[in-house]
């Protein structure tokens, strides 16, 4: 523990982040927790510091959607437009005319839940797609951080199934969960995922107890300095953003990861069947592969290519690495991240999972990624 804490302190002192928390475990329990730096002036970062976990929300929303598949209310490969009429006749953006008008055409095929969960449905984010950024600006469509339903009214940028591109598909999957349950997504998650897993610090709304442990958000400036910035998602959102709206802690998220290590159950709570865990954990997009994410919206993200040179697949909401990572996770592990430089991995083969939280923009910060890699190697070395 002391060695890990010292390493984190050194990383904070070197400017990797203002505060860092990590935790790792196996199917049986927590193996290590550590933290260094501050969540705010005079307040220490800790494994129970509450952070915006952003796109780490996606795997939790996906879990709720897969529960509805198991109950028979949703179909993985059926037309999602039967549940969500707004997606029954999707349109594809082919570019812009000389006059600057969007050129749209009907999609060649329907969207399925699998498309939404694997980012092959045709949706994108303005953060990494300049055409969608232009379309949103021209049509007054707010960003996802507004938690307004209008943010979902963007067209596709390719026909479903034709490529992988990171986008708002899992926000739509959250809407599908609401449509078949008649409940808001936060209620479904609390009742069927977060509550049974004991993830009591995780939710779309920051409670008083959680606010007392909430981290400030920070930004790395062009000169490498880190400065606090005002940031908070709407606490009375128009829609619960299934793709990125949750706040939570590293400690909570490890419990979620350990459920996957235990093939869908944790401490007596059965969340998913073993068969559904296996389905979610396989590569659903081959022969397609995960592509580099090139930043299109200044200040939100750096360019992103995790494990460059390696083919990456995608399961039902997870990045899947085709090859073993030297000193770290085995091939076939599950992983993803959140915009404010939060990351996790789940390695069923070697029975390890780990989580790191910071609150730092822009995404894919080289300093945080270096700390994350060192933490992963330390977990396996131990």
Secondary structure, DSSP 8 states (H G I E B T S, - for coil): -HHHHHHHHHHHHTTS-SEEEEEEEETTEEEEEEEEEEEETTEE--TT-BEE-GGGHHHHHHHHHHHHHHHTSS-SSSBGGGT-GGGTT-EEEEEE-TTS-EEEEE-SS--BHHHHHHT-SS---TTT-HHHHHHHHHHT---GGG--GGGG---BSS-TTS-----THHHHHHHHHHHHHSS-HHHHHIIIIITTTT-TT-BSS--HHHHTTB--EEEE-TTS-EEEE-----TT-SS--TTT--EE-HHHHHHHHHHHHTTSEETTEE-S-HHHHHHHHS-SSTTS----B---STTTB--B-TTTTS-EEE-SS-EEESS--TTS--TT-EEEEETTTEEEEEETTTTEEEEEE--EESBS-HHHHHHHHHHHHHHHH-
